[in-house]
Amino acid sequence: MKILFISRVFPPRNSPQAIQMGRLVNALANNGHHVSVVSQVDSLSKMDINSISDKHFQFDVFYVQGERKIYEGVNIKDRIKAMLYEELESINSISQWVKNAVSVSTNVIKDSNPDVVLSAALPFENHLVGLEIKKKLNTLWMAYFSDPWPNAPYPYNRKTIPLIKSYKFKLLRTILKKCDAVIMPNKIQIDYIQELSGVNISPKSYIVPHIGAELKDAMRRPEYSNCLTHTGHLSKERTSLPLLKALKRLKNENINSYLDRLILVGNVCAQFKEMIESTATNTMVKCLGTVSNKESSVIAASSKVLLIIEANMKTNPFIPSKIADYTMTGRPILAITSEKSTVRDYFKKYSGGIAVSNDEGEIYDALKVLFVSKDLTQVNKTYNSSKLAVQFKETTVAAKFNEIFRNIIPKV
């Protein structure tokens, strides 16, 4: 089957979103589909459009020229600039990216006649390309949302100009109505977007999880063998003072604890660093900073337990993409998550770890199970995430897409 895939971010960019989009397209291509990708190259990605060859991929990639500005700095002026630019770019249907992507996509459709167009967001403007193509050529169109948009719940929601917010919701409702299928990574997000937009998407909505990076004989690092490890950026929304207090309590009360220290791979926000100082847990926490994706995978595979910290909210429509990579290691996962979350649902159905609220007592009890139990072999067997990993394998995700294709394309 022929698929036209639209994503402004794509390899060889190295952002988490680009990596995930690359895995998804690779899964479709490996499953026998002919995939054509329309993406963007700009000065920020440090790529020369003339030096990029399709030989890097198992599918056709058409890079269009474009520029997505980044305003650096922490002063209020730069932050306002950045916010305004992001807000306006996400709803600008006549931006350079949208116009160029529509033009290239139209030529691809004329040349190869794809069975379906698949736009993937975020960023949201990818769906503006899909919408314009739908209007112009009336092709079958699937809209994939990796995260809730435009209004994520507290604490991720941010102030916006009322007129822009109103127009965002108008665009969202239009896209949900016009597309032939809506794809999201979990049921909670589907319910949230449906309630937010007022559009009944249940009849045409599908759940497809992220794809994990399968390990290729990664070398284990013994220095991390008794560590609790978190990989990825820790933003101010995903900090946990109760975690640090529970770690300190475990060290003070359990001399037989196997826990060496908490390893944080990636950027750590200033708020969490201040919490580490205030709780005097400096010797128990090691911040490694940014490392390569390969190095991050090796550290995770070498660790005893892997950590997920989600924002402290009652219901969480997000699903951290790192859970897909974590499960590929087979390691137990400790997830600090909401009362209602997809991570909890996964653990209930497939095991793979322990889910707790952002509560010192709950976290402490979980740490005792994972690091103090007399029979740690049984603990690893009970909470091993290998069974859960099947849900995030390339073959599983490709099969879910094949099911969607069969539902919306009669001849498939």
N, C-alpha and C positions, 0 to 999 in steps of 0.2 A: 504494500500500500504506500502511497505517496503522501508525505506530510510536509507542510510549510510551517516552520517553527520560528516564532518572532520573539527575540529577547535582546534588549539593549545591552545587557551585560552577559558576556560569554567568554570562555577561554579564547586566547591565552591570558585574559585577565585572571587575577588570583583571588578575587573576593569570594566569600562564602556563597553568595548568590550565583556568581558566575560558575563556580565549581559545581554547584548543584544542578544548574542548567546543562552543563557539559555532561554530567553523569546521566541525566534524563535522556538527552538526545542520543547518547551512546547506547543506552539501553534499548531505545527504539530501533536504532540502526542494527544492533546486534541481533534483534528479533526479526530481522528480515525486511524492515520497512525502509523505503528510500526517503531520507530526510534532507530537506533543504533548509538552511538556517539563514535568517536575516538578522544581523547584529550591527554593532557600531564600533568604529575605531576612532580614537581621538588622541590628542597630545597627552592627556592624563594617563592613558594606558601604556604610554611609552612604546607604542608599536608603529612600525612603518607599514602602511596598508599595502605597499607594493612588495614587501618582503614576505608576506604571509601566504603560505601555500596550502591548498586543500590536502596536501599529503600528511598534514598533522592530524587529520581527522578521517573517520570512516564515513563521512557524509559531506555534502556540499555546503560551504559557508560563504555567504555574500556579505562582506563588510561594507557598510555605507559610512561616508564621512559625517562627522558630527562633533559637537562639543557640549559636554555637560560640566558646567563650571563647579569648582569647589572653592568656597571661601574659607580660608584658613584664619586661625586666630581665635582668641577667647573673649575679646572685648565685645561689648554690647552691640556696637555698630556692625561688626562682622557677623555676629550671630543673627541679627535681624536680616542682614543681606542674605545669609544662607537660608533662613527660613522662608523668606519671600521668594527666592529663586526656586527652591524645591516645591513650594506651593504652586507657583505659576507654571513651572515646567511640567508638572504632573497632569495639568488640565489643558495644556496648550495643544490643540489639535492641528495647528498650523506651524508648529515648531520645525526646525531644520530636521530633527530626527524623524518626526512623523512623516513629513513630506518626502524625505529621501527613502525612508523604509517602505512607504506605500508605493512609491515609484518602482523600486527594485522588486518588491513583492509582486506587483502587477506583471512585470516582465517574466518573473519566475513562473507565475501562474499560467501565462500565455504559452511559455515554452514547455512546461512539464505537466500542466493540468493536475495539480495535487488533489487528493480526495478530501483533505481537510486542512484548515488553517488552525494552528495552535499558538495563541499568544500567552506569554507567561509573565506574570508580575509578582513581585515588585521589580522595577519601578512601574507605576500604574500606566504611564504613557505607552507601554507596550500594547495595552488593550485599546488605546486610541487608534493604533495602527490596524488592529484587528477589526475595529468598528468601521473604519473608513473602507477597508477592503470588502467588508460585508455589504456596505451601502453601494459600493461601486460594482462588485462582481457577483454578489449574492452567493458566495461560497459557504460551505459548511464551516462553522467557526466554534472552536472550543476555547473558553477563557479559564486559565489556571491562575489561582490566587495562592501564593505561598504564605501570605500573612493577611490579617484583617485590614481593610482599607475602606473609607478614609479616616475612620474615627476609632482608633484602638481604645480599649477601656483603660481606666486609671490603673496604674500610674503612668501608662504610656501616652495617654492623651495629652495633647498640647494645645496652647491657645492658637487660634487662627482667625483670620478676618471673616466675619459673618457671611459676606457676599461670596467669598471663595468657598467657604464651607458649604453653602447652599448649592453652589454650582457643582462641587464635588459629588454631592449626593444625587444631583440630577444626572450626572455622567454615570455614576455607579448604577442607578436604576435603569438607565438606557442600555448599558452593557449587559446587565443581568437579563434584561428582557430580549435583547436582540441576538445574543449568542445561542448556539444550539446545545451547548453543554457547559456546566460550571464544575470545575475541579478544585478541590481544596484538600489539605492534608489531614483533616479530622472533622468529625461530626459536630463538635462544639463550635468550631469556626463557621460551619455552614449555618447552624441555627442562629449564631450571632449576627452574621451578615444578612440573613433573611429577616430577622427582627429589626435590624438597623435600617434596612432599605425599604421594608414593606413590600418586597417583591417575593412571591412564592416561587422559590427555585428548587423545592424538594423534588418535583418530577424529573428534573434534568440535572441534578447535582450528583457528583461522584466523589468518593474518597480515595485519594492516592497518596501514600506516604512518601517521604524523602528516600533517597538511595544512600546507603552507607558505603564507605570505601573499604573494600575487602583487603585484608592485609596480605602482603606478598612476602612471606617468610621474614617478618621483621625481627631484628635482633632485640633480645630483651636486655634491659638495663637493670642490673641487680640493685643499684642504689635507689630505685623506685619501688622495689618489690613489696614494701610494707607501707606504701603511701596511699593517701586519699587524694585523687587528682581531678582538677577541673581544667578543661581546655576551652579556649575561646574567650572573647572579651567579656569582662564583668562590668556592666554599666551600673549607674546609680540605682536603677530600678530593681536590680537583682543583687542586692547585698543582703547579708544575714548576720546580724549581731548575735542571735541565738546560736548559730553554728559555732562561732568563735568561743562563746561561753561554754558550749557543750564540749568542745575540744579541750578546753582548759580543765573542765571538770573531770573529763576522762583521764587526762594525764595525772591529775591530783589524786583521784580515787582508785585508779586501777593500775597497780604496779605490773600486772601481767598483760597489759595492753600491747598488742603487736603494732599499733599505729606509730609510725615514725614521725610523719609530719603531713601537713596539707600542702599540696603543690598546686600553684596557680600558673597555668600556661596562657600567655596572652596579656593584653592590656588590663590593668586593674584600676578602677576608678578611684579618685582621691578619697571619696567617702568611705570605701571599704578599707583603704590603707589607714585612714584615721581610726577606724574601728579596731584594726589590728593593734595599733599603738595604744589605744585606750584600754584594751583588755589585756595588754602585756602578753600577747601571744606571738610575738615576733619570732621566738625560737621555734615555734610550732608551725609557722607558715613560711613558705618559700615562694617568692614571686619570680618566675623565670623570664617574664617579659615575652615579647614576640619571637617565635621560632618558626621554622619552615613547617609546612603541612606534614611532610614526611617525619620530621623530628617529633612533632606533636603526636602523631600516630604511634610512634615507637614508645614515647613516654606513657601514653595511655595503655598500650598493650603490656607495658612492664609493671603497671601499678596494681595494687591489690583490689582497690575499689575506686570507681569513677563517680564523680559528683555532678549533679545537675542542680542549679539554683534558679528557680523561676520567681517572677515578681509576686509579691504578697497580695494576691487578689482572691476573692471567693470563687470565682469561675474564671478559668483561663482558656481563651480561644486559641492560644498559640500552642505549637508543639516544637520544642527545641530541636533543630536539625542535628545537633550533636548526638542525640540519642541513637540515631541511625549508625553513626560511626562508632559510638561506644559499644553497641551490641556486637559489632564485628570482632571485637577483642574477646568476647565471651566473659568479660569481667562483671562481677556484681555491680549494680548501680545504686547509689543513694540519691534519691531525688527529693529536694525540698520544693514542694509544689502546692498547688491550690487544692481545696476540698473537692472541687470538680475540675478534673484535668484529664487530658488524653494519656498522659504518662501514667496516672493511677489506673486508668482503664487497661492499658497495656500490661501493667504488672499483675493485675487481677486475672487477666486472661492467659498470659503466657509466662508469668513470673519474670525473672530477670533483675529484680532488685527490691528495694524497700522504699516506699513513698511516705513522706512525713510532711506535716505542716511546718511553717516557719516558727517552731516552738522549741525552746531549749530542752524540755523534758523528752519530747518525741525524738529529737535528733540524738540526744544522749543515749536513749534506749536503743536506737538503731545502730549507733556506733559500737555499743557494747556487743550487740549481736554479731556485727561484722568484724570486730577487731579483738574481742575479749573471750568469745566462746571457746570452750575447751576443744571442741571438735571443729576446727576451721575448715577441714576438708569437706565435712558435711554442709557447712555454711556455704562454701563455694559451689557445691553441687546444688543446693536448694535455690540459691539466688543467681546461678549462672545465667547469663543473658543470651546464650547461643540459640535457644529455642525462639526467643523474641527476634533475633537477628534475621530470621527467615522473612519477616514482614518487610524488611528494608533491603532485601537483595534485589539486584538488577532484574533477575528473571521474574520475581514476584510483581514488581512495579510494571514491567512490560506486559505481563499477563493481565493486569488490571486495565491498562490502556487498551489492550486488544478487546476486552469486554465492552469498554465504552464505544470503541469503533463499531463493534457488531450491533450495538444498540442504536447508534445514530446514522450509520451508513448501511443501508439494506443489503448491499452486494457483498459486504465483508463477511 
